[in-house]
Amino acid sequence: MLPINLDDEIEYMEEHARTKMLHDSPQFRAVLFCMEKGQGVGRHTSTSEVMMQVYRGSGTVIVGDKEYQMKEGEMIMSRPNEVHGFRSEGERFVILALIVPQPG
């Protein structure tokens, strides 16, 4: 597999958050979420652990019943079957999510 430059992978959509699969294997999944102001990914669960790193911008990340204001360089985890999601508020927002293992 060739190196991935995350800056080259960032793409936004006017209608909704852009979801871009960077890697998908039984061991883990890497997904880049690119959001314009006001866009997001609603509360949901996964059977896997999810690490969410803010790659660009700032916004709200939801884990369980709490909301966290997060900025570039920060990361947070959610446990299997724990509610999580995120949204952009004042600026573009890019989240790199690593999901381990791949959800079944």
N, C-alpha and C positions, 0 to 999 in steps of 0.2 A: 504494500500500500504506500502510495506517495504521501509526503507531508501535506497537511491541509493548512492553508493560510485563512484564518477565520475572517479577516478583513475582506478577502475576496469572496467569501460565501454570504456576506450580508446582503439581503434583498428585502425590500419592503413592499407591501401591497396596500392599496388604498382601501379595499373593502374590509380586510380583517388581518389579524396577525399572520405573518408568513412563517410556516413551519418547514424547516429544511433538515432532512435526514443526512447526517454526516457519516454515520457508521451504524451498521445493524448486523449483529451476530448473536448467537445464543448466550454468549458471555456478557455482552453489554450493548447498549444503544446510546448513541450520541446525537442529540438533536439541537439545532440552533433555532430559537424563536426570535423573530424580528418584528417589533411592534412600533407603529406610529403612535403619536400622542392619542390617548384615549382607547387604544386597543388592548386586548389582553387574552389570556387563556383562563377560562372559568374554572371554578373549583371542581376538582375531580380526584379520583384515587387511582392507584396503580398497585399491582401485586408485587412490585419491585421497590427497592430503595431508589430515591431520586436525589441527586445532588444538583442544585441549581446555582450557577455562578453568574453574577451580573458581569457581562463582558463589556457592555457599552451603555452609558446613560444611567438613569436612576428610575426607581418606581417602587411599586408595592409587591411584595412576595407574601403569599398566604401559605401557612403551614399549620395544620390543625385548625384551631379556632382563633389563631392570632394572625395579625397582619404586621409586617415588618417593612419599614422604609429602608430601602437598600440602594447602594451605589456601586459604581465600577470597582471590581476587585473583591467584592464581598461574595460569600457563598453561604448556602444553608442546605440542610438535608431534610428529607421527609422519609419516614419509615414506611414499610409496606402497608398498604391499605389506609394510609393517613391522607386526609384531604390536603390538597395543595393547588396552587394556581398563581397567576401573576398578572399585573396590568401596568401599563404606562400611564402616567398622568400628565406631567409637564413637558416631556421631551421624548424623543425616540428611545427605545429600551430594547436591549438585546440580552437574552438569557441563553447560556449554554447549559443544557441539561444532560447529565450522564445517568443512565437508568440501568441498574444492575440487580439481577440478571435481566435479560430481555423479558418483557412481560409476556406471559403465556396466554 
